[in-house]
Amino acid sequence: MGNQIKRVGILTGGGDCPGLNSVIYGIMLKAYDPGIECVGILKGWKGFLENKTIPLDIAEHDDLHTVGGTILYTSRTNPFKGVDSKQEKAKELKKLFDTLSIDALIAIGGVLK
């Protein structure tokens, strides 16, 4: 059975900090050999909810691990804040996977309050 993950979304949430770009780069490196496409989601969960993405090409970002912070920017958006039903919200978020054409999501950092 082959790899079922073909496209992965990456977002950074919470405050900016050193090392986020290195984590993003590490994910891109790990995804490269099996041919998994990486897409960056801008401004954390806010960008996920608003479908704000950029392509993450390893050739274009070969020095990403040397740059501090995050090229994806960040926000302190909590998609579950103020919702009555977390299960219904989770279903809505799952639909966004289809909208973004991603099979998996890696959310880096952040403490959701």
ChimeraX attribute file (.defattr): number of C-alpha atoms within 10 A of each C-alpha:
attribute: neighborCount
match mode: 1-to-1
recipient: residues
	/A:1	3
	/A:2	5
	/A:3	8
	/A:4	9
	/A:5	14
	/A:6	15
	/A:7	17
	/A:8	21
	/A:9	23
	/A:10	24
	/A:11	27
	/A:12	30
	/A:13	24
	/A:14	19
	/A:15	14
	/A:16	17
	/A:17	11
	/A:18	11
	/A:19	15
	/A:20	23
	/A:21	22
	/A:22	18
	/A:23	16
	/A:24	24
	/A:25	21
	/A:26	14
	/A:27	16
	/A:28	22
	/A:29	16
	/A:30	11
	/A:31	18
	/A:32	14
	/A:33	8
	/A:34	12
	/A:35	12
	/A:36	18
	/A:37	18
	/A:38	25
	/A:39	21
	/A:40	25
	/A:41	30
	/A:42	24
	/A:43	24
	/A:44	26
	/A:45	22
	/A:46	19
	/A:47	20
	/A:48	24
	/A:49	16
	/A:50	12
	/A:51	15
	/A:52	15
	/A:53	18
	/A:54	14
	/A:55	12
	/A:56	19
	/A:57	16
	/A:58	17
	/A:59	7
	/A:60	9
	/A:61	14
	/A:62	12
	/A:63	12
	/A:64	19
	/A:65	17
	/A:66	11
	/A:67	13
	/A:68	14
	/A:69	19
	/A:70	24
	/A:71	17
	/A:72	23
	/A:73	19
	/A:74	24
	/A:75	19
	/A:76	17
	/A:77	20
	/A:78	16
	/A:79	16
	/A:80	16
	/A:81	11
	/A:82	8
	/A:83	10
	/A:84	9
	/A:85	9
	/A:86	13
	/A:87	11
	/A:88	12
	/A:89	15
	/A:90	13
	/A:91	10
	/A:92	12
	/A:93	16
	/A:94	11
	/A:95	12
	/A:96	16
	/A:97	17
	/A:98	10
	/A:99	11
	/A:100	18
	/A:101	14
	/A:102	18
	/A:103	14
	/A:104	15
	/A:105	17
	/A:106	14
	/A:107	14
	/A:108	16
	/A:109	16
	/A:110	17
	/A:111	11
	/A:112	12
	/A:113	8
